[in-house]
Amino acid sequence: MLLAVDMGNTQTALGLFDEGTLVHSWRMPTDRSFTADELHVRLHGYFRMYDMQLDCVDAIAFAGVVPQLSREWRAVAKRLGAHAVVIGEATFAVTKIDAPNPAEVGADRIANAVAAETFYGTPSIVVDFGTATNIDVINERGAYIGGAIAPGIRISMDALTARAAKLSSVPLEAPAHDIGRTTVEAVQVGAVVGAAAMAEGLVARIKAELGAADARVIATGGLASVVADATDAFDVVDKQLTLKGICEIYRRMTAGA
């Protein structure tokens, strides 16, 4: 089985794949102080939830933005005797990146582009609601060509509540109205509907620049479902898109091996 690891700045998503099918998934905090020992213990606990043993993992593929944790995950793979694949320069041969500096493109964005091409067709646009809100653009050839990066919803909320402590308990959910009638609703309109409106505007501009009005729009990330409740800009919500892309890149890297 393949363990796909998507290391974000705030959370790490884990997906266990059996011959390309996602069978279990978990989320854990991205803690830069974690050692291989701590990661191993956490994995052991997650697998025990389903009465599984870690020795069923014969490969680990990971995309991440935290170099020190990448080293620790490599150590975990070595301990398990599992084949390790790191999404990035080592996988350029099986991905398509049409950007001035391919090496600076985030591994999660590469995985999103591969998953979008594989499962939803091209051209396509991925809106990933994570620590940052990333928009990834995939052209008709299936190549990642660029996009946009904006502060994520939680970052924006953290900045707001740091200056206005009374707003710290507002739940992140789509409000019933676009005009907030209470303080809570007003914050929800600004955070959730604001994120939806930003996505709508950027997606419309990107479609126009691509000359592809019918480009498929996929939302992913931890808050994708929340924002999707406030807009019809998305054709599909796939919260496991990045993990699926990591799995597909691993499949391409090992095809015929």
Stockholm file with secondary structure:
# STOCKHOLM 1.0

chainA/1-257         MLLAVDMGNTQTALGLFDEGTLVHSWRMPTDRSFTADELHVRLHGYFRMYDMQLDCVDAIAFAGVVPQLSREWRAVAKRLGAHAVVIGEATFAVTKIDAPNPAEVGADRIANAVAAETFYGTPSIVVDFGTATNIDVINERGAYIGGAIAPGIRISMDALTARAAKLSSVPLEAPAHDIGRTTVEAVQVGAVVGAAAMAEGLVARIKAELGAADARVIATGGLASVVADATDAFDVVDKQLTLKGICEIYRRMTAGA
#=GR chainA/1-257 SS CEEEEEECSSEEEEEEEETTEEEEEEEEECCTTCCHHHHHHHHHHHHHTTTCCGGGCCEEEEEESCHHHHHHHHHHHHHHTCEEEESSGGGGGGSCBCSSCGGGSCHHHHHHHHHHHHHHCSSEEEEEESSEEEEEEECTTSCEEEEEEEECHHHHHHHHHHHCGGGTTCCCCCCSCSSCSSHHHHHHIIIIIHHHHHHHHHHHHHHHHHTCTTCEEEEESTTHHHHHTTCSCCSEECTTHHHHHHHHHHHHHHTTC
#=GC SS_cons         CEEEEEECSSEEEEEEEETTEEEEEEEEECCTTCCHHHHHHHHHHHHHTTTCCGGGCCEEEEEESCHHHHHHHHHHHHHHTCEEEESSGGGGGGSCBCSSCGGGSCHHHHHHHHHHHHHHCSSEEEEEESSEEEEEEECTTSCEEEEEEEECHHHHHHHHHHHCGGGTTCCCCCCSCSSCSSHHHHHHIIIIIHHHHHHHHHHHHHHHHHTCTTCEEEEESTTHHHHHTTCSCCSEECTTHHHHHHHHHHHHHHTTC
//
